[in-house]
Amino acid sequence: MVVEILLPFTALKDLKEKKHLCERCGVKEYLVIDPLEEYVKRFWLDAEGAYAKGDIFGPREVLSCKSLEGIEINLWEIFELEKP
């Protein structure tokens, strides 16, 4: 698993180059956190070794990690929001 936190001046590079690098290296789960827009996008490596469009999670959702069984992330804690 790789977790990437987007910064305004590197977001394009992160979403293109680093995502492609993770895909090519076989990283099963790639999480992209956008702290300004308050969302997480998860990419999961499919059977052909490619990432699909990805799943988007809002700031008040719980993200269950696919690659780390039993690990759940309360996104409101990541974005420092009140518990829903």
C-alpha positions as CSV (number, residue, x, y, z in Angstrom):
1,M,0.0,0.0,0.0
2,V,1.1,3.5,-0.8
3,V,-0.5,6.6,0.6
4,E,0.0,9.9,-1.2
5,I,-1.0,13.3,0.2
6,L,-1.6,15.8,-2.6
7,L,-0.1,19.2,-2.5
8,P,-1.3,21.9,-4.9
9,F,2.1,22.2,-6.7
10,T,2.7,18.5,-7.1
11,A,-0.9,17.1,-7.6
12,L,-0.6,16.6,-11.3
13,K,2.7,14.7,-11.0
14,D,1.3,12.6,-8.1
15,L,-1.8,11.7,-10.1
16,K,0.0,10.8,-13.3
17,E,3.6,9.8,-12.7
18,K,3.5,8.4,-9.2
19,K,0.3,6.5,-9.9
20,H,1.8,5.0,-13.0
21,L,4.9,4.1,-11.1
22,C,2.9,2.4,-8.4
23,E,0.9,0.5,-11.0
24,R,4.0,-0.6,-12.9
25,C,5.6,-1.8,-9.6
26,G,2.5,-3.8,-8.6
27,V,1.4,-1.8,-5.6
28,K,-2.0,-3.4,-4.9
29,E,-3.6,-0.4,-3.1
30,Y,-2.8,3.3,-3.8
31,L,-4.5,5.9,-1.7
32,V,-4.5,9.6,-2.8
33,I,-5.5,12.0,-0.1
34,D,-6.6,15.5,-1.1
35,P,-6.5,17.6,2.1
36,L,-7.9,20.8,0.4
37,E,-10.9,19.1,-1.2
38,E,-11.3,16.6,1.6
39,Y,-11.5,13.3,-0.2
40,V,-9.6,10.1,-0.6
41,K,-9.3,8.2,-3.9
42,R,-8.4,4.6,-3.8
43,F,-6.9,2.7,-6.7
44,W,-6.8,-1.1,-6.6
45,L,-4.7,-3.3,-8.9
46,D,-6.9,-5.6,-10.9
47,A,-6.1,-9.1,-12.2
48,E,-4.5,-7.6,-15.3
49,G,-2.1,-5.5,-13.2
50,A,-3.8,-2.1,-13.9
51,Y,-5.7,0.4,-11.8
52,A,-9.3,1.1,-12.6
53,K,-10.9,4.5,-12.2
54,G,-10.7,4.3,-8.5
55,D,-13.2,4.7,-5.6
56,I,-13.8,8.1,-4.0
57,F,-14.4,8.5,-0.3
58,G,-15.8,11.6,1.4
59,P,-14.5,13.2,4.6
60,R,-17.1,11.6,6.8
61,E,-16.8,8.0,5.6
62,V,-14.9,5.0,6.8
63,L,-12.3,3.5,4.4
64,S,-11.7,-0.2,4.8
65,C,-8.3,-1.1,3.5
66,K,-8.3,-3.9,1.0
67,S,-4.6,-4.7,1.3
68,L,-4.5,-4.6,5.1
69,E,-7.3,-6.8,6.3
70,G,-9.3,-5.5,9.3
71,I,-7.8,-2.0,9.0
72,E,-10.4,0.8,8.8
73,I,-9.7,4.5,8.6
74,N,-12.1,7.1,10.0
75,L,-11.6,9.8,7.4
76,W,-13.1,12.5,9.6
77,E,-10.1,12.0,11.9
78,I,-7.7,12.4,8.9
79,F,-9.4,15.7,7.9
80,E,-9.8,16.8,11.6
81,L,-13.6,17.0,11.5
82,E,-16.1,16.2,14.2
83,K,-17.3,12.6,14.3
84,P,-20.5,12.2,12.3
